Amino acid sequence: MSSIALFHSALADHLAHFVAYKQMNGYDYGQRSHLLAFFDRFWIEEGLQTTCLCSSALERYIIQTAEHKPQARKEIIGVARQFSEYMHAMDPHNATIPIRVLPEPGRRFRFCRQCGFQGPPKPRLYDLRHNYACQCLRRWRRTGEDIHALLPVLAAAMGHVNYLSTQVYIHIEPYALEQAAVQLNTYRHSYERNTQ
């Protein structure tokens, strides 16, 4: 069993209890307690005297971890996220670190940087696929195309085996809702004229 880090911030007791909780559940939390020491040091450097985790402080902590290599950053944020979940379970007023901010090493970050995406959380590749599908559907609606007839084309472009799974991208957007209202009003007015 490795040594346990000592904590000195306003969160020291909570951090120590969290490590004890993890050890009680069978985890050797020695190395990870030293990763929690980064969070403890951050809390001190920020001058935070509160024992309640606020989202703005957690966001600043995530940004500060950017100086670490991707794998180390993933471990540092992961341990802080587990602690935030523990604190949230004790008191729901505590904010948590969303799982989406955990970094994934490799090409995706270079791609996001080159495209100008910044700040946590970074977009997932799925977000880019979803955006592509929605933009295609929006463009087809605005040009008056039959989106249901073109759905197999979009399915093929996205690599879906069955175009039915592409239907999840069909949303009611304001433009489509406005067009439906115009058509309904046109129909209603023509119906009223014909019945008089």
Secondary structure, DSSP 8 states (H G I E B T S, - for coil): --------STTHHHHHHHHHHHHHTT---HHHHHHHHHHHHHHHHTT---SS--HHHHHHHHHHGGGS-HHHHHHHHHHHHHHHHHHHHH-TTS----GGGS---SHHHHHHHHHT--SSS---HHHHHHHHHHHHHHHHHHTT--HHHHHHHHHHHHT-SSGGGGGGG----HHHHHHHHHHHHHHHHHHHHHH-
